[in-house]
Amino acid sequence: MKIASLTQDLVYNDKKPSIQVLLETETSKEIRIVFKKGQHMKEHKTPFPIVVHVFKGAIDFGVHGTKQQLEAGSLIALDGHVPHDLTATEDSIIRLSLSIKDKIERVQNIITN
């Protein structure tokens, strides 16, 4: 059994979203992304399907140039290789579910490049 919290030990970075691996299972990695209002993750693609859960706050989730406004409680599933971007419209906590085959470094590189 593994236990993690989306709300404990939060870090809101001033310049970029904060990314932390909360736990890994045999099939997935559960990632927490903490955004301050206005922070952005540029357009990128994943090699595997993902699920994004807006736990707290709100984001604009862009897919192929179309923005979806997602609020707390919203989930969105996306196939691999689909270009997308995220912009926090308020301070937000996002849960990202990745395939175990995906790499956290890929996610971290999106906000540093």
N, C-alpha and C positions, 0 to 999 in steps of 0.2 A: 504494500500500500504506500502511496505517495500523497502528501498533502501540500498544497501551496495556497497563497492568498493573493488576490488581485489588489488588495487595499493596504497591505502592510509594507512598510519600508519604501514608500513612494519617493521617487526623486524626480522633480520637475526641473529639467535643465533650461537655462535661459536661452541658449542658442539653437538647440536641436532636440528632437524627441529623445527620450530615455528608453533604452531597449534592454530587457532582462529575460533570460530563460527562467521560467518558473518551475517547469518539470518536463521530464522526458518519459515516454512510455515505449512499449515495443513498436508502436505504429506512428506516434506523433511527438511533436515538440510543442509545448504551450508557452507562448511568448507574451510578455506584457509590454506594451508600448504606451508611454506616458507623454502626452502632448500638452504644451501650454497653448492657449488660444493663439491662432495665427501660424503655428508651426506647420510644416509641410514635409511630406515625403514625395519626392519627385517621381515622375512616371517610371515604372519598372515592370518587369514580368517575373513570374515564378516558374520554375521548371515543373512543379507539381501543383495539384489543386490545393486551395487554402480555404479557411473559414475565418472571417473577421467578425468579432463580436464587440459592439460598442457597450462597454460595461457602465461607463459614466461619461457624461458630456455629449458632444455632437461633432460629427465630421461631415465634410463633403467628400464623397468617394467617387472619383472619376474613372469611368471606363469608356474607352474609345471617344473621349471628348465630351461625354455626357455625365453630368454630376448627379449623384443620388445623395439626398440629404438623409443621413442616418443619425438617429437619436439614441439615447440610452435604452438598452434592451434590444436594439436591432442586430440582426445577423445577416451577413451576406456571404454566399459561397461563390467561388470563382475557380474556373478550370485553370490549369497551367497554361503558360504562354499568352495570357491575356494582359495587355498593357493597362495599368491602373495607377492612380495616385491618390493621396489622402491629404486633406487640409483640415485642421481642427478649427471649428467655428466657436468653440469654447474649450476650457481646460477639460481634457478627456483621458480616460483610461480605456485602452483597447486590448482585447485578448485576440491574439493571432494563433491559429492552429496550423502548424506546418507538418508536412510529411517528415518522418524520421530520416528520410533520405536527403532532405534539404539541409542547408547549412545556415546557422545563425550569422556567420560572417557575411553572407550574401545580404541579409537584411541590414546589418550594421553598415555595410558599404553604401547602401542607398542614401543614408543620411549624412555620410561623410564626404561623398564625392560630389 
